[in-house]
Amino acid sequence: MSRIKPARVRQFVFGFYMSGMMSLLMSGVITLVSTGFDSEFFSRWMAAFLVAWAVAFPLITFIAPIAVKLTEMTVGRLDKEDKPTPTN
């Protein structure tokens, strides 16, 4: 039986929370802008949130490693630019 790596669990939990928070906030803003605020706003918002989260969580689970690699490539290039070249 293999052990689950803590880094993998951390990535999964991060994706759960991040996708939930972003889906909640973005669906609220988009629902408000597109339909306005009335007595049905919260029910529309929650319906939109559930759809958004159902899409966002799997996507962020798969996309996060790509974003990390792109970030490391970008920051790595910046680090190389900031280091002074050795002179003898």
FENLIN-V9475 format. One record per backbone hydrogen bond with DSSP energy under -0.5 kcal/mol. CO is the residue of the C=O (numbers start at 1). NH is the residue of the N-H. If there is no record, write none. Layout:
CO_NH ; CO_NH
This chain:
5_8 ; 5_9 ; 6_10 ; 7_11 ; 8_12 ; 9_13 ; 10_14 ; 11_15 ; 12_16 ; 13_17 ; 14_18 ; 15_19 ; 16_20 ; 17_21 ; 18_22 ; 19_23 ; 20_24 ; 21_25 ; 22_26 ; 23_27 ; 24_28 ; 25_29 ; 26_30 ; 27_31 ; 28_32 ; 29_33 ; 30_34 ; 31_35 ; 31_36 ; 32_36 ; 36_38 ; 38_41 ; 40_44 ; 41_45 ; 42_46 ; 43_47 ; 44_48 ; 45_49 ; 46_50 ; 47_51 ; 48_52 ; 49_53 ; 50_54 ; 51_55 ; 52_56 ; 53_57 ; 55_59 ; 56_60 ; 57_61 ; 58_62 ; 59_63 ; 60_64 ; 63_66 ; 63_67 ; 64_68 ; 65_69 ; 66_70 ; 67_71 ; 68_72 ; 69_73 ; 70_74 ; 71_75 ; 72_76 ; 73_77 ; 74_78 ; 75_79 ; 76_80 ; 77_81 ; 78_82 ; 79_83
